[in-house]
Amino acid sequence: MKRLLATVGVTAATVLALTSCNSGSNQSAPASGSAAVSQAAGSGTLVVFAAASLQQTFDKLGAQFHAEHPAITVKFSYGGSSGLVTQLGQGAPADVFASADTANMDKATSQHLVSGTPVDFARNTLTIVTAPGNPKGIKTFRDLDRQGVSVVVCAQPVPCGSATEKVEKTTGVTLHPVSEEDDVTSVLTKVRTGQADAGLVYTTDAKGAGSAVTAVNFPEAGKAVNTYPIATLAGAKNPTAAKEFVAFITGTEGQAALAAAGFAKP
């Protein structure tokens, strides 16, 4: 009888041990599931190539995106959209491309640099900026070609340069700029530092500059509105985070920030 009880005791202990092990395995499953969810939400470094006119707004949105996705570190590279496409074509590593016009996004797409279909997320329009108070008394686009007025514009391959060319054709006015810049930020800088009397930039750049410049709107700008598309890139090293960022920019928070900066809806 003693031997029988001992055998039963050992068997019961074995069953309890096995039950305990199985119970421990079940408890660890949620932790594994949580890790999977965290990984799906994105992590690591996200590299975004974006048009120079987006810098102020994207810097703010990047900080907001990081606050909501602390495992993702966002790094931006700003410049003229045409130059960014050239860099991407030469193998520059990036996860997202945001262009200031559809033409340069089309170039990126034709070179098979883009993954999926680009999404339009904003529109922007040209305006004239001058020194504070508009000392040259510029009132129209035609005034930019007036004798004694030095004007700076974007180079033609850059979206703001292409828009300027469209306005020239619309108005029949051919400008004679003292400088053609690689991006709209450089145009704004030339005016702010007194190197030119006036420049053609986007309305958002003028708004962002505040009292450092005076903006002069002109009706012909409506004939040269630029649409901004954004896309994940085929060579993205962090495609999950890239998709999260594109969704963020095209979502409620991103659109609200862009509208506050003066961008129009796409």
Solvent accessible surface area in square Angstrom, and as a share of the most:
residue,aa,sasa,rsa
1,M,169,0.76
2,K,175,0.74
3,R,215,0.79
4,L,108,0.54
5,L,113,0.56
6,A,62,0.48
7,T,83,0.48
8,V,84,0.48
9,G,39,0.38
10,V,102,0.59
11,T,75,0.44
12,A,50,0.39
13,A,59,0.46
14,T,68,0.40
15,V,83,0.48
16,L,125,0.62
17,A,55,0.43
18,L,108,0.54
19,T,79,0.46
20,S,73,0.47
21,C,89,0.53
22,N,96,0.49
23,S,48,0.31
24,G,37,0.36
25,S,73,0.47
26,N,108,0.55
27,Q,134,0.60
28,S,66,0.43
29,A,60,0.47
30,P,89,0.56
31,A,69,0.53
32,S,75,0.49
33,G,35,0.34
34,S,71,0.46
35,A,62,0.48
36,A,59,0.46
37,V,106,0.61
38,S,70,0.45
39,Q,138,0.61
40,A,69,0.53
41,A,45,0.35
42,G,6,0.06
43,S,54,0.35
44,G,40,0.39
45,T,63,0.37
46,L,0,0.00
47,V,38,0.22
48,V,0,0.00
49,F,11,0.04
50,A,0,0.00
51,A,3,0.02
52,A,9,0.07
53,S,11,0.07
54,L,0,0.00
55,Q,73,0.32
56,Q,110,0.49
57,T,9,0.05
58,F,0,0.00
59,D,69,0.36
60,K,148,0.63
61,L,1,0.00
62,G,5,0.05
63,A,67,0.52
64,Q,69,0.30
65,F,0,0.00
66,H,77,0.34
67,A,77,0.60
68,E,82,0.37
69,H,37,0.17
70,P,101,0.64
71,A,57,0.44
72,I,0,0.00
73,T,66,0.38
74,V,26,0.15
75,K,116,0.49
76,F,51,0.21
77,S,38,0.24
78,Y,52,0.20
79,G,15,0.14
80,G,10,0.10
81,S,1,0.01
82,S,20,0.13
83,G,34,0.33
84,L,1,0.01
85,V,5,0.03
86,T,74,0.43
87,Q,77,0.34
88,L,11,0.05
89,G,42,0.40
90,Q,148,0.66
91,G,58,0.56
92,A,30,0.23
93,P,87,0.55
94,A,8,0.06
95,D,4,0.02
96,V,0,0.00
97,F,0,0.00
98,A,0,0.00
99,S,0,0.00
100,A,4,0.03
101,D,13,0.07
102,T,63,0.36
103,A,56,0.43
104,N,3,0.01
105,M,3,0.01
106,D,90,0.47
107,K,96,0.41
108,A,0,0.00
109,T,61,0.36
110,S,80,0.52
111,Q,87,0.39
112,H,154,0.69
113,L,34,0.17
114,V,18,0.11
115,S,51,0.33
116,G,66,0.63
117,T,117,0.68
118,P,38,0.24
119,V,67,0.38
120,D,68,0.35
121,F,2,0.01
122,A,0,0.00
123,R,88,0.32
124,N,4,0.02
125,T,38,0.22
126,L,3,0.02
127,T,1,0.00
128,I,0,0.00
129,V,0,0.00
130,T,1,0.01
131,A,33,0.26
132,P,83,0.52
133,G,68,0.65
134,N,28,0.14
135,P,100,0.63
136,K,82,0.35
137,G,34,0.33
138,I,1,0.01
139,K,158,0.67
140,T,67,0.39
141,F,2,0.01
142,R,151,0.55
143,D,27,0.14
144,L,2,0.01
145,D,59,0.31
146,R,98,0.36
147,Q,177,0.79
148,G,56,0.54
149,V,18,0.10
150,S,32,0.21
151,V,1,0.01
152,V,0,0.00
153,V,8,0.05
154,C,4,0.02
155,A,19,0.15
156,Q,89,0.39
157,P,73,0.46
158,V,10,0.06
159,P,2,0.01
160,C,1,0.01
161,G,4,0.03
162,S,28,0.18
163,A,1,0.01
164,T,6,0.03
165,E,63,0.28
166,K,101,0.43
167,V,0,0.00
168,E,36,0.16
169,K,157,0.66
170,T,70,0.40
171,T,27,0.15
172,G,64,0.61
173,V,7,0.04
174,T,90,0.52
175,L,11,0.05
176,H,133,0.59
177,P,40,0.25
178,V,95,0.55
179,S,29,0.19
180,E,108,0.48
181,E,26,0.12
182,D,105,0.55
183,D,26,0.13
184,V,4,0.02
185,T,55,0.32
186,S,35,0.23
187,V,0,0.00
188,L,18,0.09
189,T,64,0.37
190,K,54,0.23
191,V,2,0.01
192,R,128,0.47
193,T,85,0.49
194,G,63,0.60
195,Q,106,0.47
196,A,6,0.05
197,D,38,0.20
198,A,0,0.00
199,G,0,0.00
200,L,1,0.00
201,V,0,0.00
202,Y,4,0.02
203,T,45,0.26
204,T,10,0.06
205,D,18,0.09
206,A,8,0.07
207,K,121,0.51
208,G,36,0.34
209,A,12,0.09
210,G,44,0.42
211,S,106,0.68
212,A,31,0.24
213,V,11,0.06
214,T,41,0.24
215,A,52,0.41
216,V,19,0.11
217,N,117,0.60
218,F,10,0.04
219,P,121,0.76
220,E,54,0.24
221,A,4,0.03
222,G,50,0.48
223,K,147,0.62
224,A,2,0.02
225,V,51,0.29
226,N,9,0.05
227,T,34,0.20
228,Y,0,0.00
229,P,3,0.02
230,I,0,0.00
231,A,3,0.02
232,T,19,0.11
233,L,8,0.04
234,A,63,0.49
235,G,60,0.58
236,A,19,0.15
237,K,176,0.75
238,N,21,0.11
239,P,68,0.43
240,T,56,0.32
241,A,0,0.00
242,A,0,0.00
243,K,131,0.56
244,E,55,0.25
245,F,0,0.00
246,V,18,0.11
247,A,62,0.48
248,F,18,0.07
249,I,0,0.00
250,T,46,0.27
251,G,27,0.26
252,T,120,0.70
253,E,72,0.32
254,G,0,0.00
255,Q,31,0.14
256,A,63,0.49
257,A,28,0.22
258,L,4,0.02
259,A,55,0.43
260,A,72,0.55
261,A,28,0.22
262,G,32,0.31
263,F,9,0.04
264,A,45,0.35
265,K,136,0.58
266,P,76,0.48
